[in-house]
Amino acid sequence: MASAEDVWCQLFSEPSAGSDVAGLRTRADKNGDDWTLNGQKIWTSGAQYSDYGVVLTRTDPTVSKYRGLTLFMIDMRQPGVEVRPIKQMDGGQHFNEVFFHDAVVPDSYRLGDVGGGWTGALTILMSERLAISGVQPTGFPQFLDLVKSLELDGQPIANDPIVRDRLASWYSQYAGLQALYKRMLTAVAKGGIAGAEASMGKLVGAVMNQEIANFTCQLFGPAGIILDPEISPERAHFEEQVLFSPGVRLAGGTDEVMRNILAEQVLGLPQEPRADKGIAFQDIPTGPG
């Protein structure tokens, strides 16, 4: 995995669960020394290229939604696993739907204890968010380069007060994210684990990337709708980000989820009320159908 000889994907999100990963419904039923998986995952990045995946399943619906989860690894090319790429509005196919139809997984592929999947899932999610923070596109370096060279009505665009205001605001956010990421890396290098602070990089960076793309395309005027890199300003970088950036605000956890994590785990604010707390998963009310 570390050398990328084997490509892995993370199979957590589901259509019925939305932003609540613990509300998933993909079932894993014990059958002798094997488990049989049935269900659907969605928004799985790179599933079409993956050799293996880490899949979070429900093994016991009679306990709370967090306690009835179990984590497995699975061969993405085995019988019973179907991957369907999702065509995105920017033309790419980065995300996928994954369906499990009686996919058989040996018990030796189980990661951790039966019913202990939520703990493993949290560890994976924290590591994912730390990784995302390191590669999260913010759009600021590209915007800074543009400001140094672009002219508006015959004048350097850097002279425009609105542009200067945006430049200062986005620079302060960008510099803060760089410092935060280096602090997190230092903590991990000293033997610590990726903490909830990693959510800050994703939340701030993803929003900033979208704002910069939208603002820059407005500066371009009519040329801001041209996607052809041969004739579009900056080879259509900002136009492509307008189409791609909304998905980044969903991948790895929505903005709302990130805010809850930071509020509860970093700032120590009270948890928001949860109507399903302490209720068996099978007893949680659901909508019609």
C-alpha positions as YAML, in Angstrom:
chain: A
units: angstrom
residues:
- id: 1
  name: MET
  ca: [0.00, 0.00, 0.00]
- id: 2
  name: ALA
  ca: [2.74, 2.44, 0.95]
- id: 3
  name: SER
  ca: [4.64, 1.83, -2.29]
- id: 4
  name: ALA
  ca: [1.40, 2.07, -4.37]
- id: 5
  name: GLU
  ca: [2.03, -1.36, -5.86]
- id: 6
  name: ASP
  ca: [-1.44, -2.12, -4.57]
- id: 7
  name: VAL
  ca: [-4.05, 0.63, -4.86]
- id: 8
  name: TRP
  ca: [-6.65, 0.86, -2.10]
- id: 9
  name: CYS
  ca: [-9.94, 2.69, -1.68]
- id: 10
  name: GLN
  ca: [-12.15, 3.56, 1.26]
- id: 11
  name: LEU
  ca: [-15.74, 2.27, 1.20]
- id: 12
  name: PHE
  ca: [-17.70, 4.24, 3.82]
- id: 13
  name: SER
  ca: [-20.35, 6.62, 2.40]
- id: 14
  name: GLU
  ca: [-23.78, 5.35, 1.36]
- id: 15
  name: PRO
  ca: [-26.80, 6.94, -0.35]
- id: 16
  name: SER
  ca: [-29.13, 6.21, 2.58]
- id: 17
  name: ALA
  ca: [-26.71, 7.48, 5.23]
- id: 18
  name: GLY
  ca: [-25.82, 10.86, 3.72]
- id: 19
  name: SER
  ca: [-23.30, 12.64, 5.92]
- id: 20
  name: ASP
  ca: [-23.94, 10.24, 8.80]
- id: 21
  name: VAL
  ca: [-21.43, 7.46, 8.11]
- id: 22
  name: ALA
  ca: [-22.62, 5.50, 11.15]
- id: 23
  name: GLY
  ca: [-26.09, 5.30, 9.58]
- id: 24
  name: LEU
  ca: [-24.85, 2.92, 6.87]
- id: 25
  name: ARG
  ca: [-26.88, -0.14, 5.84]
- id: 26
  name: THR
  ca: [-24.43, -2.38, 3.96]
- id: 27
  name: ARG
  ca: [-24.80, -5.74, 5.74]
- id: 28
  name: ALA
  ca: [-22.16, -8.33, 6.54]
- id: 29
  name: ASP
  ca: [-23.67, -11.66, 7.65]
- id: 30
  name: LYS
  ca: [-21.56, -14.42, 9.21]
- id: 31
  name: ASN
  ca: [-21.63, -17.74, 7.36]
- id: 32
  name: GLY
  ca: [-19.19, -20.22, 8.89]
- id: 33
  name: ASP
  ca: [-15.68, -18.85, 8.48]
- id: 34
  name: ASP
  ca: [-16.83, -16.28, 5.92]
- id: 35
  name: TRP
  ca: [-18.92, -13.13, 5.76]
- id: 36
  name: THR
  ca: [-21.40, -12.27, 3.01]
- id: 37
  name: LEU
  ca: [-21.68, -8.58, 2.06]
- id: 38
  name: ASN
  ca: [-24.70, -6.93, 0.46]
- id: 39
  name: GLY
  ca: [-25.32, -3.23, -0.06]
- id: 40
  name: GLN
  ca: [-24.10, -0.11, -1.81]
- id: 41
  name: LYS
  ca: [-21.40, 2.49, -1.29]
- id: 42
  name: ILE
  ca: [-21.08, 5.81, -3.09]
- id: 43
  name: TRP
  ca: [-18.54, 8.61, -3.73]
- id: 44
  name: THR
  ca: [-15.70, 6.07, -3.49]
- id: 45
  name: SER
  ca: [-12.63, 7.80, -4.94]
- id: 46
  name: GLY
  ca: [-10.54, 5.71, -7.32]
- id: 47
  name: ALA
  ca: [-12.54, 2.50, -6.85]
- id: 48
  name: GLN
  ca: [-12.25, 1.69, -10.56]
- id: 49
  name: TYR
  ca: [-8.46, 1.55, -10.21]
- id: 50
  name: SER
  ca: [-8.26, -0.14, -6.81]
- id: 51
  name: ASP
  ca: [-7.00, -3.63, -6.02]
- id: 52
  name: TYR
  ca: [-8.35, -3.66, -2.47]
- id: 53
  name: GLY
  ca: [-10.72, -1.64, -0.34]
- id: 54
  name: VAL
  ca: [-11.52, -1.06, 3.32]
- id: 55
  name: VAL
  ca: [-15.27, -1.46, 3.80]
- id: 56
  name: LEU
  ca: [-17.35, -0.53, 6.83]
- id: 57
  name: THR
  ca: [-20.39, -2.77, 7.31]
- id: 58
  name: ARG
  ca: [-23.28, -3.33, 9.69]
- id: 59
  name: THR
  ca: [-23.09, -6.67, 11.46]
- id: 60
  name: ASP
  ca: [-25.58, -6.11, 14.30]
- id: 61
  name: PRO
  ca: [-28.67, -3.88, 13.91]
- id: 62
  name: THR
  ca: [-29.90, -4.66, 17.44]
- id: 63
  name: VAL
  ca: [-27.40, -2.33, 19.13]
- id: 64
  name: SER
  ca: [-26.63, 1.38, 18.67]
- id: 65
  name: LYS
  ca: [-25.54, 2.45, 15.21]
- id: 66
  name: TYR
  ca: [-21.94, 2.93, 16.38]
- id: 67
  name: ARG
  ca: [-21.55, -0.42, 18.16]
- id: 68
  name: GLY
  ca: [-22.95, -2.61, 15.39]
- id: 69
  name: LEU
  ca: [-20.29, -1.85, 12.78]
- id: 70
  name: THR
  ca: [-17.42, -4.08, 11.62]
- id: 71
  name: LEU
  ca: [-14.52, -3.24, 9.31]
- id: 72
  name: PHE
  ca: [-13.17, -5.52, 6.57]
- id: 73
  name: MET
  ca: [-10.69, -5.43, 3.74]
- id: 74
  name: ILE
  ca: [-11.98, -6.72, 0.41]
- id: 75
  name: ASP
  ca: [-10.60, -7.66, -3.00]
- id: 76
  name: MET
  ca: [-12.15, -5.13, -5.39]
- id: 77
  name: ARG
  ca: [-11.88, -7.55, -8.32]
- id: 78
  name: GLN
  ca: [-13.58, -10.52, -6.68]
- id: 79
  name: PRO
  ca: [-17.04, -11.85, -7.61]
- id: 80
  name: GLY
  ca: [-19.91, -9.90, -6.11]
- id: 81
  name: VAL
  ca: [-18.21, -6.48, -6.30]
- id: 82
  name: GLU
  ca: [-19.46, -4.10, -8.99]
- id: 83
  name: VAL
  ca: [-17.93, -0.65, -9.59]
- id: 84
  name: ARG
  ca: [-19.77, 2.03, -11.56]
- id: 85
  name: PRO
  ca: [-17.90, 5.32, -12.21]
- id: 86
  name: ILE
  ca: [-19.90, 8.53, -11.71]
- id: 87
  name: LYS
  ca: [-19.53, 11.10, -14.49]
- id: 88
  name: GLN
  ca: [-18.86, 14.52, -12.97]
- id: 89
  name: MET
  ca: [-19.82, 17.87, -14.41]
- id: 90
  name: ASP
  ca: [-16.15, 18.73, -15.01]
- id: 91
  name: GLY
  ca: [-15.90, 15.69, -17.32]
- id: 92
  name: GLY
  ca: [-13.94, 13.49, -14.91]
- id: 93
  name: GLN
  ca: [-14.91, 10.18, -13.32]
- id: 94
  name: HIS
  ca: [-13.11, 10.35, -9.99]
- id: 95
  name: PHE
  ca: [-15.96, 9.07, -7.82]
- id: 96
  name: ASN
  ca: [-17.78, 5.76, -8.04]
- id: 97
  name: GLU
  ca: [-20.74, 3.73, -6.88]
- id: 98
  name: VAL
  ca: [-19.81, 0.29, -5.55]
- id: 99
  name: PHE
  ca: [-22.36, -2.52, -5.19]
- id: 100
  name: PHE
  ca: [-21.95, -5.72, -3.18]
- id: 101
  name: HIS
  ca: [-24.01, -8.69, -4.35]
- id: 102
  name: ASP
  ca: [-23.38, -11.65, -2.00]
- id: 103
  name: ALA
  ca: [-19.67, -10.80, -1.95]
- id: 104
  name: VAL
  ca: [-17.91, -13.39, 0.23]
- id: 105
  name: VAL
  ca: [-15.11, -12.19, 2.51]
- id: 106
  name: PRO
  ca: [-13.10, -14.55, 4.75]
- id: 107
  name: ASP
  ca: [-13.04, -13.78, 8.46]
- id: 108
  name: SER
  ca: [-9.27, -13.37, 8.17]
- id: 109
  name: TYR
  ca: [-10.02, -10.16, 6.21]
- id: 110
  name: ARG
  ca: [-11.78, -8.66, 9.23]
- id: 111
  name: LEU
  ca: [-9.97, -5.61, 10.64]
- id: 112
  name: GLY
  ca: [-10.39, -5.48, 14.39]
- id: 113
  name: ASP
  ca: [-13.16, -6.93, 16.54]
- id: 114
  name: VAL
  ca: [-16.70, -7.69, 15.46]
- id: 115
  name: GLY
  ca: [-18.67, -4.60, 16.43]
- id: 116
  name: GLY
  ca: [-15.49, -2.53, 16.77]
- id: 117
  name: GLY
  ca: [-15.52, -1.05, 13.29]
- id: 118
  name: TRP
  ca: [-16.35, 2.50, 14.35]
- id: 119
  name: THR
  ca: [-13.05, 2.88, 16.21]
- id: 120
  name: GLY
  ca: [-11.11, 1.74, 13.15]
- id: 121
  name: ALA
  ca: [-13.19, 3.97, 10.89]
- id: 122
  name: LEU
  ca: [-12.41, 7.05, 13.00]
- id: 123
  name: THR
  ca: [-8.69, 6.29, 12.80]
- id: 124
  name: ILE
  ca: [-8.93, 6.04, 9.01]
- id: 125
  name: LEU
  ca: [-10.98, 9.22, 8.73]
- id: 126
  name: MET
  ca: [-8.53, 11.24, 10.84]
- id: 127
  name: SER
  ca: [-5.63, 10.02, 8.72]
- id: 128
  name: GLU
  ca: [-7.60, 10.79, 5.57]
- id: 129
  name: ARG
  ca: [-8.28, 14.35, 6.67]
- id: 130
  name: LEU
  ca: [-4.64, 14.89, 7.53]
- id: 131
  name: ALA
  ca: [-3.69, 13.65, 4.05]
- id: 132
  name: ILE
  ca: [-6.35, 15.84, 2.44]
- id: 133
  name: SER
  ca: [-5.02, 18.85, 4.34]
- id: 134
  name: GLY
  ca: [-1.64, 18.29, 2.71]
- id: 135
  name: VAL
  ca: [-2.93, 18.17, -0.86]
- id: 136
  name: GLN
  ca: [-6.10, 20.25, -0.49]
- id: 137
  name: PRO
  ca: [-6.25, 22.74, -3.39]
- id: 138
  name: THR
  ca: [-6.69, 26.25, -2.02]
- id: 139
  name: GLY
  ca: [-6.31, 28.11, -5.30]
- id: 140
  name: PHE
  ca: [-4.19, 30.80, -3.63]
- id: 141
  name: PRO
  ca: [-0.79, 30.19, -5.34]
- id: 142
  name: GLN
  ca: [-2.48, 30.29, -8.74]
- id: 143
  name: PHE
  ca: [-4.45, 33.41, -7.82]
- id: 144
  name: LEU
  ca: [-1.30, 35.16, -6.58]
- id: 145
  name: ASP
  ca: [0.51, 34.41, -9.85]
- id: 146
  name: LEU
  ca: [-2.48, 35.75, -11.77]
- id: 147
  name: VAL
  ca: [-2.61, 38.99, -9.77]
- id: 148
  name: LYS
  ca: [1.05, 39.64, -10.56]
- id: 149
  name: SER
  ca: [0.48, 39.51, -14.31]
- id: 150
  name: LEU
  ca: [-3.16, 40.28, -15.19]
- id: 151
  name: GLU
  ca: [-4.38, 43.70, -16.26]
- id: 152
  name: LEU
  ca: [-7.90, 45.08, -15.97]
- id: 153
  name: ASP
  ca: [-8.92, 48.02, -18.18]
- id: 154
  name: GLY
  ca: [-5.26, 48.68, -18.94]
- id: 155
  name: GLN
  ca: [-4.21, 48.78, -15.29]
- id: 156
  name: PRO
  ca: [-2.52, 46.10, -13.16]
- id: 157
  name: ILE
  ca: [-5.28, 44.15, -11.49]
- id: 158
  name: ALA
  ca: [-3.39, 44.38, -8.20]
- id: 159
  name: ASN
  ca: [-4.37, 48.08, -8.09]
- id: 160
  name: ASP
  ca: [-8.06, 47.21, -7.81]
- id: 161
  name: PRO
  ca: [-9.18, 47.65, -4.15]
- id: 162
  name: ILE
  ca: [-11.54, 44.67, -4.26]
- id: 163
  name: VAL
  ca: [-8.79, 42.42, -5.61]
- id: 164
  name: ARG
  ca: [-6.36, 43.66, -2.97]
- id: 165
  name: ASP
  ca: [-8.90, 43.00, -0.23]
- id: 166
  name: ARG
  ca: [-9.51, 39.44, -1.45]
- id: 167
  name: LEU
  ca: [-5.78, 38.84, -1.85]
- id: 168
  name: ALA
  ca: [-5.08, 39.86, 1.75]
- id: 169
  name: SER
  ca: [-7.94, 37.79, 3.13]
- id: 170
  name: TRP
  ca: [-7.02, 34.65, 1.21]
- id: 171
  name: TYR
  ca: [-3.33, 35.02, 1.99]
- id: 172
  name: SER
  ca: [-4.01, 35.09, 5.73]
- id: 173
  name: GLN
  ca: [-6.10, 31.91, 5.42]
- id: 174
  name: TYR
  ca: [-3.49, 30.22, 3.24]
- id: 175
  name: ALA
  ca: [-0.62, 31.08, 5.61]
- id: 176
  name: GLY
  ca: [-2.64, 29.83, 8.57]
- id: 177
  name: LEU
  ca: [-3.35, 26.52, 6.86]
- id: 178
  name: GLN
  ca: [0.33, 26.03, 6.03]
- id: 179
  name: ALA
  ca: [1.30, 26.60, 9.67]
- id: 180
  name: LEU
  ca: [-1.47, 24.31, 10.94]
- id: 181
  name: TYR
  ca: [-0.45, 21.48, 8.61]
- id: 182
  name: LYS
  ca: [3.21, 21.70, 9.62]
- id: 183
  name: ARG
  ca: [2.21, 21.62, 13.28]
- id: 184
  name: MET
  ca: [0.12, 18.48, 12.71]
- id: 185
  name: LEU
  ca: [2.95, 16.77, 10.82]
- id: 186
  name: THR
  ca: [5.34, 17.60, 13.65]
- id: 187
  name: ALA
  ca: [2.95, 16.05, 16.18]
- id: 188
  name: VAL
  ca: [2.61, 12.85, 14.13]
- id: 189
  name: ALA
  ca: [6.39, 12.65, 13.62]
- id: 190
  name: LYS
  ca: [6.80, 12.72, 17.40]
- id: 191
  name: GLY
  ca: [4.53, 9.70, 17.80]
- id: 192
  name: GLY
  ca: [1.15, 11.38, 18.03]
- id: 193
  name: ILE
  ca: [-1.91, 10.72, 15.89]
- id: 194
  name: ALA
  ca: [-3.76, 12.87, 13.42]
- id: 195
  name: GLY
  ca: [-6.28, 14.83, 15.45]
- id: 196
  name: ALA
  ca: [-9.54, 16.59, 14.74]
- id: 197
  name: GLU
  ca: [-7.58, 19.73, 13.79]
- id: 198
  name: ALA
  ca: [-7.05, 18.17, 10.37]
- id: 199
  name: SER
  ca: [-10.66, 19.03, 9.61]
- id: 200
  name: MET
  ca: [-9.68, 22.71, 9.57]
- id: 201
  name: GLY
  ca: [-7.50, 22.28, 6.48]
- id: 202
  name: LYS
  ca: [-10.28, 20.67, 4.52]
- id: 203
  name: LEU
  ca: [-12.98, 23.08, 5.64]
- id: 204
  name: VAL
  ca: [-11.07, 26.32, 5.02]
- id: 205
  name: GLY
  ca: [-9.11, 25.16, 1.98]
- id: 206
  name: ALA
  ca: [-12.08, 23.73, 0.09]
- id: 207
  name: VAL
  ca: [-14.21, 26.83, 0.62]
- id: 208
  name: MET
  ca: [-11.34, 29.14, -0.36]
- id: 209
  name: ASN
  ca: [-10.63, 27.15, -3.52]
- id: 210
  name: GLN
  ca: [-14.23, 27.51, -4.67]
- id: 211
  name: GLU
  ca: [-14.40, 31.21, -3.81]
- id: 212
  name: ILE
  ca: [-11.15, 31.96, -5.67]
- id: 213
  name: ALA
  ca: [-12.30, 30.08, -8.76]
- id: 214
  name: ASN
  ca: [-15.66, 31.86, -8.89]
- id: 215
  name: PHE
  ca: [-14.11, 35.30, -8.25]
- id: 216
  name: THR
  ca: [-11.38, 34.86, -10.87]
- id: 217
  name: CYS
  ca: [-13.80, 33.73, -13.57]
- id: 218
  name: GLN
  ca: [-15.81, 36.88, -12.91]
- id: 219
  name: LEU
  ca: [-12.64, 38.92, -13.42]
- id: 220
  name: PHE
  ca: [-12.16, 37.22, -16.78]
- id: 221
  name: GLY
  ca: [-15.58, 38.41, -17.96]
- id: 222
  name: PRO
  ca: [-17.02, 36.47, -20.94]
- id: 223
  name: ALA
  ca: [-13.73, 34.58, -21.25]
- id: 224
  name: GLY
  ca: [-14.45, 33.03, -17.86]
- id: 225
  name: ILE
  ca: [-16.86, 30.52, -19.38]
- id: 226
  name: ILE
  ca: [-14.41, 29.08, -21.93]
- id: 227
  name: LEU
  ca: [-13.20, 25.60, -21.02]
- id: 228
  name: ASP
  ca: [-10.88, 25.06, -23.98]
- id: 229
  name: PRO
  ca: [-7.36, 25.28, -22.48]
- id: 230
  name: GLU
  ca: [-5.93, 26.40, -25.82]
- id: 231
  name: ILE
  ca: [-7.84, 29.70, -25.79]
- id: 232
  name: SER
  ca: [-9.01, 30.10, -22.20]
- id: 233
  name: PRO
  ca: [-7.09, 32.36, -19.76]
- id: 234
  name: GLU
  ca: [-4.62, 30.41, -17.61]
- id: 235
  name: ARG
  ca: [-5.39, 27.28, -19.68]
- id: 236
  name: ALA
  ca: [-8.87, 27.03, -18.13]
- id: 237
  name: HIS
  ca: [-7.51, 26.24, -14.66]
- id: 238
  name: PHE
  ca: [-10.01, 28.44, -12.82]
- id: 239
  name: GLU
  ca: [-12.93, 27.44, -15.06]
- id: 240
  name: GLU
  ca: [-12.24, 23.78, -14.33]
- id: 241
  name: GLN
  ca: [-12.09, 24.52, -10.60]
- id: 242
  name: VAL
  ca: [-15.52, 26.15, -10.73]
- id: 243
  name: LEU
  ca: [-16.88, 22.77, -11.83]
- id: 244
  name: PHE
  ca: [-14.68, 20.58, -9.63]
- id: 245
  name: SER
  ca: [-14.54, 22.51, -6.35]
- id: 246
  name: PRO
  ca: [-18.12, 21.81, -5.13]
- id: 247
  name: GLY
  ca: [-17.28, 18.10, -4.95]
- id: 248
  name: VAL
  ca: [-14.20, 18.79, -2.83]
- id: 249
  name: ARG
  ca: [-16.48, 20.33, -0.19]
- id: 250
  name: LEU
  ca: [-18.29, 16.99, 0.06]
- id: 251
  name: ALA
  ca: [-15.38, 14.54, -0.24]
- id: 252
  name: GLY
  ca: [-14.01, 13.35, 3.10]
- id: 253
  name: GLY
  ca: [-16.91, 14.93, 4.98]
- id: 254
  name: THR
  ca: [-19.19, 17.88, 4.25]
- id: 255
  name: ASP
  ca: [-18.56, 21.40, 5.53]
- id: 256
  name: GLU
  ca: [-21.26, 20.89, 8.16]
- id: 257
  name: VAL
  ca: [-19.61, 17.70, 9.44]
- id: 258
  name: MET
  ca: [-16.24, 19.44, 9.61]
- id: 259
  name: ARG
  ca: [-17.74, 22.29, 11.64]
- id: 260
  name: ASN
  ca: [-19.32, 19.86, 14.09]
- id: 261
  name: ILE
  ca: [-16.01, 18.02, 14.53]
- id: 262
  name: LEU
  ca: [-14.11, 21.23, 15.18]
- id: 263
  name: ALA
  ca: [-16.78, 22.58, 17.52]
- id: 264
  name: GLU
  ca: [-17.06, 19.44, 19.64]
- id: 265
  name: GLN
  ca: [-13.54, 17.98, 19.54]
- id: 266
  name: VAL
  ca: [-11.33, 21.07, 19.24]
- id: 267
  name: LEU
  ca: [-13.32, 23.89, 20.86]
- id: 268
  name: GLY
  ca: [-15.00, 21.62, 23.42]
- id: 269
  name: LEU
  ca: [-18.51, 22.88, 22.72]
- id: 270
  name: PRO
  ca: [-21.51, 20.72, 23.75]
- id: 271
  name: GLN
  ca: [-22.64, 18.08, 21.29]
- id: 272
  name: GLU
  ca: [-25.72, 18.87, 19.29]
- id: 273
  name: PRO
  ca: [-28.84, 16.88, 20.31]
- id: 274
  name: ARG
  ca: [-29.04, 13.42, 18.72]
- id: 275
  name: ALA
  ca: [-32.47, 11.82, 18.60]
- id: 276
  name: ASP
  ca: [-31.00, 8.38, 17.86]
- id: 277
  name: LYS
  ca: [-28.65, 8.30, 20.84]
- id: 278
  name: GLY
  ca: [-28.86, 5.01, 22.74]
- id: 279
  name: ILE
  ca: [-31.41, 3.51, 20.35]
- id: 280
  name: ALA
  ca: [-30.85, 0.23, 18.53]
- id: 281
  name: PHE
  ca: [-30.14, 0.88, 14.86]
- id: 282
  name: GLN
  ca: [-33.15, -1.18, 13.76]
- id: 283
  name: ASP
  ca: [-35.44, 1.01, 15.92]
- id: 284
  name: ILE
  ca: [-34.32, 4.36, 14.50]
- id: 285
  name: PRO
  ca: [-37.26, 5.93, 12.60]
- id: 286
  name: THR
  ca: [-36.71, 6.28, 8.87]
- id: 287
  name: GLY
  ca: [-38.60, 7.95, 6.09]
- id: 288
  name: PRO
  ca: [-41.09, 6.15, 3.83]
- id: 289
  name: GLY
  ca: [-39.53, 3.59, 1.49]
...
